[in-house]
Amino acid sequence: MLLVDVLKGFIYDIESNNYSHRAIRGYRNKLSFFRFIATDFEIEEVEDVRSIHIESSRNTTRNSQVEIYVKLLLDDSRKKMEETVKLKGEKKI
């Protein structure tokens, strides 16, 4: 999944949870986390983001909800990969 898609998904989630327009605008402004990851580490895919990238971005940004959202997506995609590998009978990643 592309980081751009994660950004769109996050905005969609907060809009669908009826956050105020002001809060949504604030989150959009604070999403420098994605720009930091994409430019400094040249990462486009969410699956390529590692904890070291998130840790290094903490010194630059304070987007705890965005970080949590990305971590949840990463955990979910890794679990799906592990399940796929199990089904194929290969060694676990």
All heavy atoms as an XYZ file, in Angstrom:
778
protein
N       0.855     -1.174      0.000
C       0.000      0.000      0.000
C       0.902      1.239      0.000
O       1.859      1.321      0.755
C      -0.902     -0.015      1.233
C      -1.828      1.155      1.304
S      -2.853      1.207      2.785
C      -3.930     -0.171      2.503
N       0.562      2.192     -0.825
C       1.338      3.415     -0.917
C       1.064      4.334      0.272
O      -0.040      4.353      0.823
C       1.007      4.162     -2.203
C       1.381      3.477     -3.504
C       0.861      4.277     -4.686
C       2.884      3.298     -3.611
N       2.083      5.095      0.659
C       1.914      6.068      1.745
C       0.815      7.074      1.407
O       0.073      7.509      2.284
C       3.229      6.792      2.017
C       4.270      6.006      2.797
C       5.587      6.770      2.838
C       3.806      5.690      4.188
N       0.701      7.403      0.143
C      -0.346      8.343     -0.290
C      -1.724      7.762      0.017
O      -2.624      8.476      0.465
C      -0.202      8.636     -1.808
C      -1.344      9.463     -2.321
C       1.125      9.308     -2.086
N      -1.875      6.457     -0.210
C      -3.151      5.805      0.091
C      -3.436      5.794      1.591
O      -4.585      5.914      2.010
C      -3.157      4.373     -0.447
C      -3.082      4.329     -1.968
O      -3.490      5.323     -2.605
O      -2.605      3.310     -2.500
N      -2.390      5.640      2.397
C      -2.551      5.682      3.852
C      -3.041      7.058      4.275
O      -3.941      7.182      5.106
C      -1.228      5.332      4.559
C      -1.334      5.564      6.053
C      -0.839      3.901      4.263
N      -2.456      8.077      3.690
C      -2.867      9.448      3.985
C      -4.343      9.645      3.657
O      -5.108     10.148      4.483
C      -2.008     10.428      3.188
C      -2.380     11.895      3.272
C      -2.119     12.411      4.672
C      -1.606     12.690      2.257
N      -4.744      9.219      2.480
C      -6.149      9.347      2.086
C      -7.056      8.537      3.008
O      -8.142      8.989      3.375
C      -6.324      8.900      0.636
C      -5.727      9.849     -0.367
C      -5.876      9.319     -1.783
C      -5.186     10.234     -2.769
N      -5.234      9.672     -4.140
N      -6.600      7.338      3.382
C      -7.388      6.498      4.282
C      -7.557      7.111      5.660
O      -8.633      7.043      6.258
N      -6.493      7.719      6.168
C      -6.557      8.369      7.471
C      -7.543      9.532      7.444
O      -8.398      9.656      8.321
C      -5.173      8.858      7.892
C      -5.164      9.538      9.230
C      -5.299      8.806     10.385
C      -5.020     10.918      9.314
C      -5.304      9.428     11.634
C      -5.022     11.546     10.551
C      -5.165     10.800     11.701
N      -7.447     10.358      6.409
C      -8.376     11.493      6.281
C      -9.811     10.981      6.150
O     -10.727     11.518      6.783
C      -7.987     12.389      5.078
C      -6.613     13.028      5.301
C      -9.045     13.449      4.816
C      -6.530     13.964      6.494
N     -10.005      9.927      5.373
C     -11.340      9.343      5.230
C     -11.872      8.862      6.579
O     -13.032      9.090      6.909
C     -11.314      8.196      4.221
C     -12.635      7.493      4.094
C     -13.672      8.061      3.348
C     -12.869      6.289      4.742
C     -14.897      7.434      3.244
C     -14.087      5.651      4.644
C     -15.103      6.217      3.898
O     -16.315      5.598      3.808
N     -11.020      8.190      7.347
C     -11.442      7.686      8.667
C     -11.882      8.811      9.592
O     -12.909      8.695     10.257
C     -10.317      6.904      9.334
C     -10.163      5.506      8.785
O     -11.051      5.053      8.045
O      -9.143      4.869      9.113
N     -11.098      9.880      9.650
C     -11.486     10.946     10.577
C     -12.706     11.705     10.066
O     -13.512     12.180     10.865
C     -10.310     11.894     10.912
C      -9.771     12.608      9.680
C      -9.210     11.147     11.629
C      -8.703     13.637      9.983
N     -12.860     11.796      8.746
C     -14.068     12.429      8.212
C     -15.295     11.579      8.494
O     -16.355     12.100      8.858
C     -13.921     12.661      6.703
C     -12.999     13.786      6.334
C     -12.777     13.919      4.844
O     -13.052     12.954      4.088
O     -12.313     14.993      4.431
N     -15.164     10.258      8.337
C     -16.307      9.375      8.570
C     -16.665      9.274     10.055
O     -17.780      8.897     10.404
C     -16.048      7.988      7.990
O     -14.970      7.376      8.636
N     -15.728      9.620     10.939
C     -16.002      9.651     12.378
C     -16.485     11.023     12.824
O     -16.498     11.321     14.015
C     -14.766      9.235     13.166
C     -14.521      7.754     13.089
O     -15.461      6.972     13.134
N     -13.270      7.361     12.949
N     -16.856     11.843     11.864
C     -17.459     13.157     12.109
C     -16.586     14.104     12.919
O     -17.069     14.823     13.793
C     -18.828     13.016     12.774
C     -19.826     12.339     11.866
O     -19.831     12.566     10.663
N     -20.663     11.494     12.432
N     -15.272     14.083     12.649
C     -14.398     15.089     13.250
C     -14.779     16.449     12.669
O     -15.280     16.534     11.550
C     -12.933     14.804     12.923
C     -12.288     13.726     13.767
C     -12.833     12.450     13.856
C     -11.125     13.985     14.469
C     -12.237     11.462     14.616
C     -10.512     13.004     15.232
C     -11.085     11.737     15.299
O     -10.484     10.776     16.050
N     -14.520     17.487     13.402
C     -14.849     18.823     12.916
C     -13.936     19.196     11.753
O     -12.846     18.634     11.583
C     -14.695     19.854     14.040
O     -13.326     20.025     14.350
N     -14.396     20.159     10.956
C     -13.585     20.615      9.822
C     -12.253     21.189     10.309
O     -11.219     21.013      9.665
C     -14.345     21.660      8.999
C     -15.539     21.080      8.303
N     -15.426     20.192      7.256
C     -16.871     21.245      8.514
C     -16.618     19.844      6.847
N     -17.531     20.463      7.602
N     -12.302     21.827     11.441
C     -11.070     22.391     12.014
C     -10.077     21.292     12.407
O      -8.878     21.407     12.155
C     -11.429     23.252     13.219
C     -10.270     23.958     13.821
C     -10.706     24.841     14.957
N      -9.548     25.446     15.577
C      -9.604     26.195     16.635
N     -10.775     26.464     17.196
N      -8.513     26.703     17.162
N     -10.582     20.236     13.014
C      -9.714     19.121     13.403
C      -9.119     18.432     12.174
O      -7.928     18.111     12.144
C     -10.497     18.118     14.236
N      -9.934     18.226     11.155
C      -9.453     17.596      9.921
C      -8.377     18.455      9.273
O      -7.330     17.951      8.847
C     -10.621     17.341      8.952
C     -11.570     16.291      9.544
C     -10.110     16.905      7.577
C     -12.879     16.156      8.809
N      -8.603     19.747      9.240
C      -7.608     20.661      8.671
C      -6.311     20.604      9.486
O      -5.214     20.591      8.936
C      -8.155     22.090      8.633
C      -7.251     23.071      7.943
C      -7.855     24.457      7.861
N      -8.504     24.788      9.129
C      -9.586     25.543      9.252
N     -10.137     26.072      8.187
N     -10.104     25.810     10.428
N      -6.446     20.512     10.804
C      -5.273     20.405     11.669
C      -4.483     19.130     11.408
O      -3.255     19.155     11.346
N      -5.194     18.004     11.247
C      -4.505     16.746     10.943
C      -3.797     16.825      9.596
O      -2.680     16.342      9.446
C      -5.476     15.570     10.943
C      -5.771     15.049     12.324
C      -7.053     15.093     12.851
C      -4.755     14.507     13.107
C      -7.322     14.616     14.125
C      -5.012     14.030     14.376
C      -6.298     14.088     14.872
O      -6.546     13.614     16.122
N      -4.452     17.419      8.630
C      -3.810     17.544      7.307
C      -2.522     18.349      7.409
O      -1.528     18.028      6.759
C      -4.759     18.193      6.308
C      -5.833     17.259      5.856
C      -6.692     17.853      4.791
N      -7.754     16.900      4.490
C      -8.612     17.038      3.529
N      -8.561     18.082      2.758
N      -9.531     16.130      3.329
N      -2.543     19.382      8.215
C      -1.344     20.198      8.390
C      -0.247     19.444      9.135
O       0.937     19.678      8.920
C      -1.670     21.492      9.133
C      -2.500     22.433      8.302
O      -2.480     22.382      7.082
N      -3.267     23.288      8.961
N      -0.647     18.552     10.016
C       0.324     17.827     10.834
C       0.870     16.571     10.155
O       1.720     15.898     10.715
C      -0.310     17.422     12.162
C      -0.604     18.592     13.050
C      -1.235     18.125     14.329
C      -1.576     19.288     15.221
N      -2.192     18.839     16.470
N       0.403     16.264      8.982
C       0.816     15.031      8.327
C       2.192     15.136      7.670
O       2.494     14.436      6.716
C      -0.236     14.591      7.303
C      -1.530     14.101      7.947
C      -2.591     13.843      6.897
C      -1.298     12.855      8.771
N       3.033     15.948      8.247
C       4.397     16.067      7.749
C       5.165     14.761      7.953
O       6.197     14.539      7.324
C       5.112     17.220      8.442
O       5.164     17.001      9.832
N       4.646     13.892      8.802
C       5.241     12.570      9.015
C       5.408     11.828      7.688
O       6.460     11.268      7.400
C       4.348     11.777      9.964
C       4.701     10.329     10.079
C       5.820      9.936     10.796
C       3.918      9.358      9.483
C       6.141      8.597     10.911
C       4.236      8.025      9.599
C       5.352      7.647     10.314
N       4.364     11.869      6.858
C       4.421     11.183      5.577
C       5.452     11.825      4.651
O       6.174     11.138      3.951
C       3.047     11.188      4.903
C       2.080     10.262      5.573
C       1.154     10.746      6.476
C       2.093      8.912      5.302
C       0.258      9.888      7.089
C       1.203      8.049      5.905
C       0.289      8.544      6.806
N       5.477     13.139      4.654
C       6.459     13.831      3.814
C       7.874     13.532      4.285
O       8.778     13.340      3.486
C       6.195     15.336      3.811
C       5.026     15.679      2.900
C       4.768     17.176      2.875
N       3.428     17.314      3.471
C       3.126     18.050      4.510
N       4.031     18.773      5.093
N       1.908     18.095      4.974
N       8.062     13.481      5.594
C       9.368     13.177      6.165
C       9.828     11.778      5.737
O      10.943     11.586      5.268
C       9.293     13.272      7.691
C      10.555     12.857      8.391
C      11.622     13.738      8.491
C      10.680     11.593      8.931
C      12.790     13.362      9.139
C      11.837     11.207      9.585
C      12.897     12.091      9.681
N       8.955     10.797      5.899
C       9.283      9.419      5.518
C       9.566      9.331      4.022
O      10.549      8.719      3.600
C       8.117      8.467      5.888
C       7.925      8.398      7.386
C       8.326      7.089      5.297
C       8.901      7.557      8.132
N       8.711      9.930      3.226
C       8.850      9.815      1.769
C      10.114     10.488      1.251
O      10.810      9.941      0.394
C       7.626     10.412      1.082
N      10.444     11.654      1.779
C      11.601     12.373      1.250
C      12.912     11.934      1.874
O      13.860     11.649      1.144
C      11.442     13.897      1.446
O      11.236     14.173      2.823
C      10.292     14.442      0.628
N      12.976     11.841      3.177
C      14.245     11.524      3.828
C      14.680     10.074      3.634
O      15.868      9.787      3.522
C      14.198     11.844      5.322
C      14.289     13.326      5.591
O      14.197     14.099      4.621
O      14.471     13.703      6.745
N      13.725      9.159      3.593
C      14.068      7.750      3.449
C      13.725      7.196      2.071
O      13.968      6.025      1.789
C      13.374      6.916      4.528
C      13.810      7.260      5.916
C      12.983      7.975      6.765
C      15.061      6.881      6.370
C      13.383      8.296      8.046
C      15.476      7.198      7.654
C      14.636      7.907      8.484
N      13.117      8.028      1.238
C      12.713      7.629     -0.119
C      11.866      6.359     -0.092
O      12.105      5.406     -0.818
C      13.936      7.465     -1.012
C      14.714      8.756     -1.189
C      15.961      8.590     -2.030
O      16.238      7.470     -2.502
O      16.653      9.592     -2.223
N      10.865      6.371      0.752
C       9.963      5.234      0.907
C       8.601      5.621      0.353
O       8.081      6.683      0.665
C       9.849      4.825      2.389
C      11.194      4.295      2.871
C       8.745      3.807      2.595
C      11.220      3.955      4.334
N       8.038      4.742     -0.451
C       6.710      4.976     -1.006
C       5.676      3.988     -0.473
O       4.498      4.295     -0.419
C       6.757      4.900     -2.529
C       7.574      6.015     -3.155
C       7.603      5.931     -4.668
O       6.982      5.003     -5.227
O       8.236      6.785     -5.285
N       6.118      2.799     -0.103
C       5.218      1.741      0.346
C       5.164      1.686      1.874
O       6.193      1.786      2.534
C       5.691      0.380     -0.173
C       5.693      0.253     -1.667
C       4.322      0.006     -2.238
O       3.461     -0.553     -1.524
O       4.109      0.380     -3.405
N       3.988      1.497      2.410
C       3.818      1.394      3.865
C       4.594      0.198      4.408
O       5.200      0.270      5.468
C       2.320      1.266      4.232
C       2.143      0.953      5.701
C       1.588      2.535      3.878
N       4.616     -0.888      3.648
C       5.289     -2.101      4.107
C       6.793     -1.909      4.278
O       7.443     -2.676      4.985
C       5.033     -3.257      3.126
C       3.594     -3.736      3.114
C       2.672     -2.869      2.261
O       3.151     -2.021      1.503
O       1.454     -3.043      2.393
N       7.354     -0.882      3.643
C       8.786     -0.612      3.753
C       9.138      0.227      4.979
O      10.310      0.382      5.304
C       9.302      0.099      2.491
C       9.194     -0.782      1.262
O       9.186     -2.022      1.423
O       9.121     -0.235      0.145
N       8.135      0.780      5.643
C       8.378      1.593      6.835
C       8.735      0.669      7.992
O       8.059     -0.324      8.245
C       7.138      2.442      7.201
C       7.369      3.214      8.481
C       6.784      3.388      6.065
N       9.809      0.978      8.674
C      10.262      0.198      9.821
C      10.225      1.076     11.066
O      10.108      2.300     10.984
C      11.697     -0.319      9.600
C      11.842     -1.205      8.382
C      11.168     -2.557      8.651
N      11.176     -3.379      7.456
C      10.093     -3.770      6.809
N       8.910     -3.423      7.230
N      10.185     -4.528      5.737
N      10.358      0.455     12.206
C      10.283      1.207     13.458
C      11.365      2.291     13.527
O      11.148      3.351     14.103
C      10.382      0.273     14.652
O      11.600     -0.433     14.621
N      12.517      2.048     12.921
C      13.593      3.048     12.935
C      13.150      4.334     12.235
O      13.511      5.432     12.653
C      14.893      2.481     12.298
C      16.045      3.442     12.489
C      14.717      2.201     10.828
C      16.720      3.283     13.797
N      12.349      4.214     11.188
C      11.844      5.395     10.478
C      10.882      6.184     11.368
O      10.943      7.416     11.423
C      11.138      4.995      9.186
C      12.002      4.208      8.262
N      11.601      3.007      7.746
C      13.253      4.439      7.784
C      12.564      2.531      6.972
N      13.579      3.386      6.983
N      10.012      5.462     12.058
C       9.044      6.128     12.935
C       9.754      6.774     14.110
O       9.457      7.902     14.490
C       7.972      5.128     13.396
C       7.171      4.661     12.181
C       7.064      5.751     14.443
C       6.236      3.517     12.454
N      10.734      6.065     14.677
C      11.500      6.621     15.794
C      12.225      7.896     15.386
O      12.234      8.878     16.120
C      12.518      5.596     16.310
C      11.908      4.366     16.935
C      11.174      4.645     18.216
O      11.598      5.526     18.984
O      10.148      3.976     18.452
N      12.850      7.890     14.226
C      13.594      9.076     13.799
C      12.659     10.236     13.473
O      13.043     11.393     13.610
C      14.484      8.761     12.601
O      13.711      8.403     11.489
N      11.432      9.922     13.063
C      10.492     11.001     12.766
C       9.935     11.628     14.032
O       9.493     12.764     14.013
C       9.352     10.494     11.894
O       8.497      9.679     12.633
N       9.959     10.912     15.137
C       9.451     11.462     16.400
C      10.224     12.688     16.832
O       9.681     13.570     17.468
C       9.525     10.418     17.503
C       8.333      9.564     17.544
C       8.246      8.819     18.829
N       7.228      7.811     18.614
C       7.248      6.620     19.138
N       8.225      6.270     19.930
N       6.294      5.774     18.892
N      11.493     12.714     16.525
C      12.303     13.874     16.878
C      11.899     15.095     16.066
O      12.133     16.220     16.472
C      13.785     13.578     16.651
C      14.259     12.439     17.522
O      13.720     12.210     18.584
N      15.251     11.726     17.053
N      11.270     14.859     14.923
C      10.907     15.944     14.020
C       9.443     16.343     14.163
O       9.105     17.509     14.116
C      11.158     15.515     12.561
O      12.473     14.980     12.477
C      11.046     16.682     11.630
N       8.561     15.344     14.336
C       7.119     15.622     14.378
C       6.499     15.033     15.634
O       7.070     14.172     16.275
C       6.413     15.018     13.148
O       6.623     13.615     13.168
C       6.944     15.607     11.863
N       5.298     15.486     15.935
C       4.539     14.955     17.071
C       3.138     14.562     16.598
O       2.143     15.140     16.999
C       4.422     16.009     18.179
C       5.722     16.317     18.821
C       6.098     15.180     19.751
N       7.383     15.470     20.364
C       8.224     14.537     20.716
N       7.949     13.282     20.527
N       9.371     14.867     21.258
N       3.059     13.578     15.757
C       1.779     13.146     15.197
C       1.406     11.784     15.737
O       1.346     10.812     15.016
C       1.861     13.090     13.669
C       2.152     14.431     13.074
O       1.649     15.425     13.556
N       2.948     14.478     12.041
N       1.147     11.704     17.015
C       0.950     10.408     17.649
C      -0.179      9.604     17.018
O      -0.036      8.410     16.814
C       0.707     10.576     19.142
O      -0.432     11.359     19.374
N      -1.304     10.221     16.681
C      -2.403      9.460     16.094
C      -2.041      8.951     14.712
O      -2.408      7.843     14.340
C      -3.675     10.293     16.034
C      -4.353     10.400     17.376
C      -5.791     10.794     17.254
O      -6.175     11.486     16.319
N      -6.594     10.373     18.202
N      -1.301      9.742     13.946
C      -0.862      9.300     12.625
C       0.114      8.139     12.775
O       0.027      7.146     12.055
C      -0.221     10.457     11.835
C       0.332      9.973     10.514
C      -1.223     11.575     11.620
N       1.044      8.237     13.713
C       2.002      7.160     13.950
C       1.282      5.878     14.352
O       1.618      4.797     13.871
C       2.991      7.560     15.038
C       3.942      8.652     14.617
C       4.790      9.164     15.769
O       4.783      8.542     16.849
O       5.459     10.173     15.572
N       0.302      5.992     15.211
C      -0.469      4.826     15.645
C      -1.199      4.212     14.460
O      -1.207      2.986     14.285
C      -1.459      5.213     16.767
C      -0.685      5.553     18.036
C      -2.472      4.104     17.020
C      -1.522      6.205     19.107
N      -1.781      5.047     13.617
C      -2.502      4.573     12.434
C      -1.570      3.794     11.514
O      -1.897      2.703     11.053
C      -3.120      5.776     11.711
C      -4.029      5.417     10.571
C      -5.329      4.994     10.813
C      -3.604      5.520      9.257
C      -6.181      4.674      9.771
C      -4.451      5.205      8.209
C      -5.739      4.783      8.475
O      -6.571      4.464      7.437
N      -0.377      4.321     11.269
C       0.598      3.648     10.413
C       1.043      2.334     11.049
O       1.132      1.307     10.366
C       1.813      4.564     10.120
C       2.920      3.788      9.434
C       1.397      5.746      9.272
N       1.302      2.348     12.342
C       1.715      1.108     13.021
C       0.631      0.041     12.923
O       0.922     -1.135     12.708
C       2.040      1.390     14.491
C       3.352      2.093     14.689
C       3.622      2.335     16.162
C       4.907      3.100     16.365
N       5.183      3.368     17.769
N      -0.633      0.439     13.084
C      -1.725     -0.524     12.957
C      -1.794     -1.101     11.555
O      -1.995     -2.301     11.372
C      -3.062      0.135     13.330
C      -3.262      0.466     14.793
C      -4.548      1.260     14.987
C      -3.288     -0.798     15.624
N      -1.634     -0.251     10.545
C      -1.629     -0.738      9.167
C      -0.477     -1.700      8.924
O      -0.634     -2.731      8.268
C      -1.543      0.427      8.178
C      -2.805      1.248      8.004
C      -2.528      2.441      7.102
C      -3.910      0.402      7.407
N       0.705     -1.363      9.445
C       1.867     -2.230      9.279
C       1.647     -3.571      9.963
O       1.936     -4.625      9.392
C       3.120     -1.566      9.833
C       3.678     -0.417      9.014
C       4.796      0.272      9.780
C       4.177     -0.907      7.677
N       1.134     -3.544     11.194
C       0.873     -4.783     11.920
C      -0.124     -5.648     11.167
O       0.051     -6.859     11.037
C       0.353     -4.497     13.329
C       1.414     -3.936     14.245
O       2.612     -4.057     13.915
O       1.045     -3.379     15.290
N      -1.174     -5.018     10.643
C      -2.201     -5.740      9.910
C      -1.625     -6.371      8.645
O      -1.879     -7.542      8.354
C      -3.357     -4.798      9.561
C      -4.521     -5.530      8.946
O      -4.898     -6.592      9.489
O      -5.051     -5.053      7.931
N      -0.818     -5.613      7.899
C      -0.265     -6.156      6.653
C       0.739     -7.266      6.941
O       0.815     -8.249      6.208
C       0.366     -5.054      5.806
O       1.509     -4.530      6.434
N       1.508     -7.149      8.016
C       2.463     -8.205      8.377
C       1.740     -9.477      8.809
O       2.152    -10.578      8.479
C       3.400     -7.715      9.470
C       4.400     -6.717      8.938
C       5.422     -6.313      9.975
N       6.300     -5.299      9.405
C       6.574     -4.144      9.963
N       6.071     -3.837     11.133
N       7.366     -3.288      9.370
N       0.626     -9.320      9.547
C      -0.152    -10.492      9.954
C      -0.721    -11.207      8.731
O      -0.714    -12.430      8.664
C      -1.293    -10.079     10.889
C      -0.832     -9.739     12.286
C      -1.989     -9.302     13.136
C      -1.505     -8.810     14.497
N      -2.603     -8.250     15.280
N      -1.206    -10.430      7.764
C      -1.748    -11.035      6.547
C      -0.659    -11.768      5.775
O      -0.893    -12.849      5.235
C      -2.394     -9.966      5.664
C      -3.698     -9.461      6.206
C      -4.297     -8.392      5.336
C      -5.576     -7.854      5.942
N      -6.135     -6.745      5.176
N       0.548    -11.181      5.742
C       1.657    -11.848      5.068
C       1.996    -13.154      5.775
O       2.239    -14.174      5.130
C       2.902    -10.948      5.043
C       3.022    -10.122      3.800
S       4.657     -9.412      3.527
C       5.113     -8.726      5.076
N       2.040    -13.132      7.088
C       2.362    -14.334      7.861
C       1.314    -15.420      7.632
O       1.645    -16.589      7.490
C       2.480    -13.993      9.338
C       3.715    -13.194      9.683
C       3.762    -12.747     11.133
O       2.784    -13.000     11.879
O       4.775    -12.144     11.510
N       0.041    -15.030      7.595
C      -1.020    -15.996      7.349
C      -0.890    -16.609      5.961
O      -1.071    -17.808      5.784
C      -2.390    -15.335      7.503
C      -2.734    -14.975      8.925
C      -3.998    -14.152      9.030
O      -4.646    -13.892      7.992
O      -4.327    -13.751     10.154
N      -0.545    -15.789      4.978
C      -0.360    -16.273      3.615
C       0.791    -17.263      3.545
O       0.690    -18.313      2.918
C      -0.091    -15.092      2.658
O      -1.173    -14.175      2.746
C       0.062    -15.560      1.235
N       1.875    -16.932      4.234
C       3.036    -17.811      4.251
C       2.694    -19.130      4.935
O       3.083    -20.201      4.487
C       4.246    -17.114      4.922
C       5.369    -18.090      5.178
C       4.736    -15.947      4.062
N       1.941    -19.062      6.035
C       1.529    -20.284      6.733
C       0.696    -21.168      5.819
O       0.853    -22.388      5.795
C       0.727    -19.936      7.989
C       1.556    -19.569      9.175
C       0.638    -19.340     10.360
C       1.419    -18.906     11.579
N       0.519    -18.653     12.724
N      -0.234    -20.541      5.095
C      -1.087    -21.298      4.206
C      -0.287    -21.981      3.100
O      -0.634    -23.075      2.654
C      -2.159    -20.398      3.587
C      -3.227    -19.889      4.551
C      -4.145    -18.903      3.855
C      -4.031    -21.055      5.105
N       0.771    -21.349      2.665
C       1.609    -21.920      1.610
C       2.577    -22.958      2.167
O       3.228    -23.654      1.415
C       2.384    -20.821      0.888
C       1.519    -19.925      0.049
C       2.349    -18.913     -0.682
C       1.485    -18.018     -1.552
N       2.284    -17.016     -2.261
N       2.679    -23.045      3.496
C       3.548    -24.028      4.113
C       5.023    -23.646      4.104
O       5.885    -24.484      4.308
N       5.301    -22.361      3.905
C       6.669    -21.913      3.890
C       7.073    -21.462      5.288
O       6.233    -21.359      6.198
C       6.843    -20.743      2.916
C       6.530    -21.121      1.490
C       6.604    -19.939      0.565
O       7.055    -18.865      0.998
O       6.203    -20.084     -0.582
N       8.340    -21.145      5.464
C       8.856    -20.654      6.729
C       8.267    -19.289      7.015
O       8.159    -18.448      6.137
C      10.376    -20.573      6.684
C      11.010    -20.271      8.009
C      12.513    -20.296      7.898
C      13.141    -19.989      9.228
N      14.587    -19.928      9.148
N       7.928    -19.019      8.284
C       7.342    -17.745      8.712
C       8.341    -16.617      8.574
O       9.518    -16.782      8.837
C       6.902    -17.874     10.172
C       5.989    -16.811     10.626
C       5.506    -17.109     12.028
C       4.557    -16.064     12.491
N       4.132    -16.297     13.850
N       7.852    -15.430      8.150
C       8.713    -14.255      7.970
C       9.103    -13.663      9.290
O       8.350    -13.466     10.157
C       8.018    -13.191      7.093
C       7.764    -13.752      5.720
C       8.852    -11.918      6.995
C       7.006    -12.825      4.814
